[in-house]
Each structure stands twice: as C-alpha cells, then as structure tokens.
Amino acid sequence: MTSDLLAVDGGTPVRNIEQHPWPRWPVFDETEESALLAVLRSGHWWYVDGTCGSAFEREFASFQDAHYGVTCTNGTAALEIALRALGVGCGDEVIVPPYTFIATAAAVLTVGATPVFVDIEADTLNIDAAQIETAITPRTRAIIPAYIAGRPVDLDALLELARRHGLFVVEDAAQAHGAAWRGRRVGAFGDLGTFSFQATKNLNAGEGGILISDNEALADAAWSVMNVGRARTGRWYEHRVLGGNYRITEFQSALLLAQMKRLPDQIALRSQNADILRDLLVRQEGITLPRHDPRITTHAYHLFTFLYRSEAFHGRPIGQFTKALQAEGVPCSTGYVPLYKEGVFARHAAGQGSWCRASRHIDYPNLHLTTCEQVCSTCVWLPQHLLLGGAEDMNVIATAIAKIQRAPL
Ligand SMILES: *Cc1c(COP(=O)(O)O)cnc(C)c1O
C-alpha cells in the first residue's frame, strides 16, 4: 500500500520509475540494426538510387488503404507539399483547427494562403465539422482536419460538407498511423493525407513524412514538389514546376520498413490498454474522457487524453495536478495552447507574417474560440508509450490519479 502523502510533497511515488521504467520508446532490435547496416553497406543511401524509399511508399500507402504514397522529409513539409500540389496559395483561405501542432496552420502561411480557425469539440478535441460552414467564403479552397491524439474527425460530416462546397480535404494524420473510420484506414478519404515519422510519433524514423492519396495525378504532383519540380517521366534536368528538395534518405525508409512490422501489434496493444484505462477512469470524479464513437473502428492513440476539473481535486490547478502526477511516476503534460495566440499569427495580423499581399486580414490576437481555450486549460495528455505495457501499468495511472484526488491541497 502506498502512503497517501503525495510524491510531490515528499511521499513515496505510486511507481518508482527507476525500478519500474515504462515501456521504452522507440522499440527496436537486431532487425532495425541489420536493415540500417544493409543500406550502409549497399552504398545506396539516396532516395533516387535506392529501393527502400519506393518500397516503403507502396507498403505504407497500402497499409493506410491508399493507392499512392510519396515520402518526404517530415510531416510539416508533407502539409506544405500537399497544399502546393493542390495549387492552394496566395489569396486563398484554408480552414484549420486551433488545437493542433503549429505545422497544420503554418503550412498554410508558408504557401501564402490564410489560415481560418474553426473551433473544436471538447469531447473529441477535433475541429467541429458543424461550425465549418459559417467560416467558408468565396476564397476558401481547402480544409485541413487534424486527427488529434490519433482520433479521426467526423469524416461523414466533413466529407459531405467539403463535397457540397467543392473544397479540398487534406487529412493531417501526423498522429493517426493505423487509425480507421468505419473500417477503412485514414489518409485517402480526402484528396491527400499527410503523416509524420518524427521521433515521438507512433511510427518513427527520427524524422520523416509521407503523403498518401487515391488520386494518381495528385500523387504525381506531390512527387514533383517533393523532388525539385521534376516529373516522374521527365529528364533529370527538367524542372516543370516549383518544388523543393524534400527527399527522405534510404536510412529512414529502411528503418520505417522495419518499424512497420511492429506497428499492427503496437496499435492493437495501445487500443487494448486504452480500453482498460478508460474503464478504470470512467467513473473517476473530475475526469472526463473523450466521447466514444463506434464509427472510429481504430483509434491510433498517439495520446491518451482526458479533461481535468480542478474542483473535483480540492481546487488543485491543472499545472499542479500534472506535476503531482509526474512525481507519482506517470509522464504527462498539458498540451497545446490555442494556435492563434502564437506570435506568428500576431505578426500576420500586423501584416508581417506572410509574403502574400493578397491575404485576408484576420485579427488573430483577438480571436476567442471558447471550446479550444477551455480544452487548452483543462486537457491532460499521456504519451503513447505508456500504453505499450501491461494492464498493471494502467492500474498505476488510475491509482496515481485517485491518490492525488484524495490529497488535500
Ligand atoms: C507532428 C505533427 C506535425 C508535423 O510533423 P513533423 O514531422 O514534426 O514536421 C503536423 N501535424 C500534427 C498534428 C503533428 O502532430
């Protein structure tokens, strides 16, 4: 029995992480070592003359139920490439959520277009499809839903809306490897889908990214932007469109091919543990879990999230709650701030944020999207690798939360 004195106040932690470390991340063994060595020894380290890049593109696209895949340097670049492949640029507007990593909205600025923020739902953390319609103007070209924590957006509503208004959909699935909506994996429901292989993501090569699509012309356009404007069928020194060098290396692709073999089991394990943790927390006073949606047939669980109500914890502010939970041995954080409060958007509002002079003026610093702000001040994130252990690990998390609730402030 653990003492009731909180570890943050000098008590014994629920979990001593020196003695009982959480499952390590990344996961690798000799398989990854020999895959990397094979690339090294082959001398083919380059996307252009190697075989791993194209093999990974095929394998990952097919895993996500898409026809085509185009690798690139990272998830941020993938979003920029997607918008450029779609011809979205200066003067255009793109609808984005305010509760996401900066790249979802920054990519819009990078191509000269204007991000238009639409509020999220507190019980999904994703953009509220029902509120998108009022943000559409004649300049709107695309919507970028981000699948926060690995949870797909309401694709029924979003795709219907996009079709009705003739808008492109770029799925930011950087956190959603393996996530599925009504039995189909995400990424090619819209026009293009983007993924990240940055170190914390559920499929990891340190850095890396991919775009997937069912549209061959769009995949080819993305490939051109990725590969300095070359055409797949063109000559070497023939640059038909403006691109960049966004090529991935063969080391990354070899690592990703090896890591992909682990992915299905990891997805199943995260889901299984998340279900156990949900059951343990569902009746916990002051903790609100995201809404269950049976149309989400696989949740990728890049994060396990819940909303925290301090009144149920003797008024303990959320920052003190996460500190206390960390001290009990449970890694956690409070996550994003509303994106429109970031300095880059204040600069844009002041006319300094974009090279495009035709962009619409939005007074970002005075935006207030109430649900996003409420979520930012109440949401707690647990990282995905906590879900890669056993059921007893889930008990540790629930026990630590209950212990903090009992403790007077
Ligand atoms: C990580 C992430 C990105 C960017 O990916 P990088 O590979 O780090 O550039 C974009 N969108 C979301 C939602 C992310 O979580």
The ligand as an ORCA input file, in Angstrom:
! r2SCAN-3c Opt
* xyz 0 1
  C       3.960     16.147    -35.561
  C       2.860     16.834    -36.263
  C       3.058     17.507    -37.477
  C       4.407     17.792    -38.062
  O       5.229     16.718    -38.254
  P       6.828     16.880    -38.244
  O       7.289     15.598    -38.858
  O       7.264     17.050    -36.835
  O       7.157     18.054    -39.096
  C       1.954     18.041    -38.122
  N       0.730     17.938    -37.599
  C       0.492     17.320    -36.429
  C      -0.907     17.221    -35.930
  C       1.552     16.753    -35.715
  O       1.309     16.161    -34.539
*
